[in-house]
Amino acid sequence: MKLKSVVRNHFVLAACIGIALGVQPVFAASAASSVPARWSFGLLTDTQGASDPRGVSVRLMQPVVDRFVNNHNIDLLISIGDLTEDGTAAEFDVWKQTAKPLTDAGVPLYLTRGNHDVRAESTTVGIDPLLGPSSYRGTDTWSATFPDLSGPTVTAGPGASYSFSYNNTLFVSLDLYGAMPSEIVGWVSSQQKGSYDHMFVYAHEPFFGRAREGVLGDSPLRMQILTQLGENGVDAYFSGMRGAGWIRTIM
């Protein structure tokens, strides 16, 4: 299996209690030159709670955002879920305000949902071809708060999943809560590295090490998805849930 786990390797720890900060340069070949062009992206995860009544750990998130803006020249930021404690519109507004220095600096934000972020969404129950009786969460609050994630810069998938490309790198965001398992498995199967230099997949839940919710809560299906990611040429899978923050550079 080609897939490499990088969630715990070579991170620069910047904060604790659920915020991760990491920077990693990525190299992509330039059409005009054989010299690779260096760029980087930041990762942010689990900014919810920490006893903050606003549902976002503003006290811990602010210095991490500040470091991304003032100390690291990142080209884009990926948040890997659990932005808020209960996924309400008011909490998401607090998160957006806390992240505003990033958007003011022109850093694009690409977000995915965690198990906390879907708490305020509706639940739909149905019969899935793979798992039988199943349920999934709606996307009304999420989509209304972050409409850009359904815009022309991304290709929409099931639920709040999406993919996008940057500097010949394919990024795939998996929403593990917003669709029936068979839909998510189909989406994973369709995401191929092809001619891209890199392919990175991110979702809130890890494949190993703790109890999981959403699609990855089913062990056989979890291993099916992991195997499929490797066969599709994925170079790295990023997840949250660990309560860590990093800036990461990837070669």
C-alpha positions in Angstrom: 0.0 0.0 0.0 1.4 3.3 -1.1 -0.5 5.5 1.4 1.8 7.1 4.0 0.6 8.3 7.4 2.1 11.7 8.3 -0.2 12.8 11.0 2.3 12.1 13.8 5.6 12.6 12.0 7.9 15.7 11.9 5.4 18.2 13.3 6.3 21.4 14.9 4.0 21.6 17.9 2.7 25.1 18.5 -0.2 24.7 20.9 -2.1 22.1 22.9 -5.6 21.4 23.9 -6.8 20.7 20.4 -5.1 23.1 18.1 -2.5 22.0 15.6 0.0 24.2 13.8 2.4 23.0 11.1 4.2 24.2 7.9 5.6 22.1 5.1 7.0 23.2 1.8 5.6 21.4 -1.2 7.6 21.3 -4.4 5.9 21.3 -7.8 7.7 21.4 -11.2 7.3 24.7 -13.1 6.4 24.6 -16.8 9.0 27.3 -17.5 11.8 25.9 -15.4 13.2 22.6 -14.2 13.6 24.1 -10.8 10.7 23.1 -8.5 8.5 25.9 -7.2 8.2 25.8 -3.4 4.9 26.4 -1.6 3.3 25.4 1.6 0.0 24.9 3.4 -1.0 25.0 7.0 -3.2 22.5 9.0 -5.5 23.5 11.8 -7.7 21.1 13.8 -10.0 20.7 16.8 -10.5 24.4 17.7 -13.7 23.7 19.6 -14.5 24.0 23.3 -11.7 24.3 25.9 -14.4 25.6 28.2 -15.0 28.7 26.1 -18.8 29.5 26.3 -18.7 30.7 22.7 -18.0 27.1 21.5 -14.6 28.0 20.0 -11.3 28.0 21.8 -10.6 31.6 20.8 -7.8 32.0 23.4 -5.8 29.2 21.9 -6.8 29.7 18.3 -5.8 33.4 18.0 -2.1 32.9 18.6 -2.0 30.0 16.1 -3.7 32.1 13.5 -1.3 34.9 14.3 1.7 32.6 13.6 0.2 31.5 10.3 -0.2 35.1 9.2 3.0 36.6 10.6 5.6 33.9 10.8 4.8 31.4 8.1 4.3 32.3 4.4 1.5 29.7 3.7 -0.4 29.6 0.5 -3.5 28.0 1.9 -5.0 26.7 5.1 -6.8 23.4 5.7 -9.0 22.9 8.8 -9.6 19.3 9.6 -12.8 19.5 11.6 -14.3 20.2 15.0 -14.2 23.9 14.4 -16.8 24.4 17.1 -18.4 22.6 20.0 -21.9 22.1 18.8 -22.0 23.3 15.1 -24.4 26.2 15.5 -24.5 29.2 13.2 -23.4 31.5 16.1 -20.4 29.3 16.9 -19.3 29.1 13.2 -19.5 32.9 13.1 -17.1 33.1 16.1 -14.8 30.8 14.3 -14.9 32.9 11.1 -14.2 36.0 13.0 -11.2 34.4 14.8 -9.9 33.2 11.4 -10.4 36.6 9.8 -6.7 37.6 9.9 -6.1 34.7 7.5 -8.7 35.8 5.0 -7.6 39.4 5.4 -4.1 38.3 4.4 -5.5 36.6 1.3 -5.0 33.0 2.6 -7.7 30.7 1.1 -9.4 28.5 3.7 -10.5 24.9 3.0 -12.5 23.3 5.8 -14.0 19.9 6.6 -16.5 18.9 9.2 -15.8 17.1 12.5 -18.3 15.1 14.7 -18.9 18.3 16.8 -19.6 20.4 13.7 -22.6 18.2 12.7 -24.4 18.3 16.0 -26.9 21.0 15.0 -27.7 19.4 11.6 -30.7 17.3 10.8 -30.5 13.5 10.7 -31.7 11.4 7.8 -32.3 7.6 8.3 -32.2 5.2 5.4 -31.1 1.8 4.0 -27.6 1.7 2.6 -26.6 -0.9 0.1 -23.3 -1.6 2.0 -24.3 -1.3 5.6 -28.1 -1.6 5.7 -29.8 0.7 8.2 -27.7 3.9 8.3 -28.1 7.6 8.9 -26.3 10.8 7.9 -26.3 14.4 8.9 -27.5 17.4 6.8 -25.4 20.3 5.6 -27.8 23.2 5.9 -26.0 25.2 8.6 -22.6 24.3 7.3 -23.4 25.3 3.7 -25.1 28.5 4.7 -22.0 29.5 6.8 -19.3 28.5 4.4 -20.9 28.9 0.9 -17.5 29.2 -0.8 -17.0 25.5 -0.3 -19.6 24.8 -2.9 -18.2 27.4 -5.3 -16.4 27.1 -8.6 -12.9 26.5 -7.0 -13.9 23.1 -5.7 -15.6 20.0 -7.1 -18.5 19.0 -4.8 -18.8 15.4 -3.5 -21.4 13.7 -1.3 -22.5 15.7 1.8 -19.9 18.4 2.4 -17.1 16.5 0.7 -15.1 18.2 -2.1 -11.8 18.2 -4.0 -9.7 21.0 -5.4 -6.3 21.3 -7.0 -3.4 23.7 -6.3 0.0 23.8 -8.0 -0.5 20.4 -9.5 -1.5 18.9 -6.2 -4.9 17.3 -5.7 -6.6 17.8 -2.3 -9.6 15.7 -1.3 -11.8 16.6 1.7 -13.9 13.7 3.1 -17.1 14.5 5.0 -17.6 11.3 6.9 -21.0 12.3 8.3 -23.0 13.8 5.4 -23.9 10.9 3.1 -24.7 7.2 3.1 -21.6 5.0 3.3 -22.0 3.7 -0.3 -21.9 7.3 -1.6 -18.7 8.1 0.3 -17.0 4.9 -0.8 -18.0 5.8 -4.4 -16.6 9.3 -4.0 -13.3 7.9 -2.6 -13.0 5.5 -5.5 -13.4 8.3 -8.0 -10.6 10.4 -6.7 -7.4 9.4 -8.5 -4.0 11.0 -8.4 -3.5 10.6 -12.1 -0.9 13.1 -13.4 -0.8 15.2 -10.2 2.5 15.6 -8.4 0.9 15.0 -5.0 -2.5 13.8 -3.7 -3.5 14.6 -0.1 -6.7 13.5 1.6 -8.0 14.9 4.8 -10.9 14.1 7.1 -11.6 14.5 10.8 -11.5 10.9 11.9 -8.3 8.9 12.1 -8.2 5.4 10.7 -6.5 4.0 13.9 -6.1 4.7 17.6 -9.5 5.6 18.9 -13.3 5.1 18.7 -14.7 6.6 15.5 -17.9 8.1 14.4 -19.4 8.4 10.9 -18.4 6.0 8.1 -15.1 5.0 9.7 -17.0 3.5 12.7 -17.5 0.3 10.7 -14.2 -1.6 10.7 -14.4 -3.5 7.4 -15.6 -0.4 5.6 -12.8 1.6 7.2 -10.2 -0.8 5.9 -11.9 -0.8 2.5 -11.6 3.0 2.3 -8.0 3.0 3.5 -7.0 0.4 0.9 -8.8 2.3 -1.8 -6.9 5.5 -0.9 -3.6 3.7 -1.3 -4.6 2.2 -4.7 -5.6 5.7 -5.9 -2.1 7.0 -5.3 -2.7 9.1 -2.1 0.6 10.4 -0.7 -0.7 11.3 2.8 -3.9 11.3 4.9 -4.4 14.1 7.5 -6.9 13.7 10.3 -7.9 15.5 13.5 -9.3 14.1 16.8 -5.8 13.9 18.3 -5.9 17.3 20.0 -2.7 18.6 18.4 -1.8 21.5 16.3 0.9 21.8 13.6 2.4 23.5 10.6 3.6 20.9 8.1 6.0 20.9 5.1 5.6 18.1 2.5 8.2 17.3 -0.2 
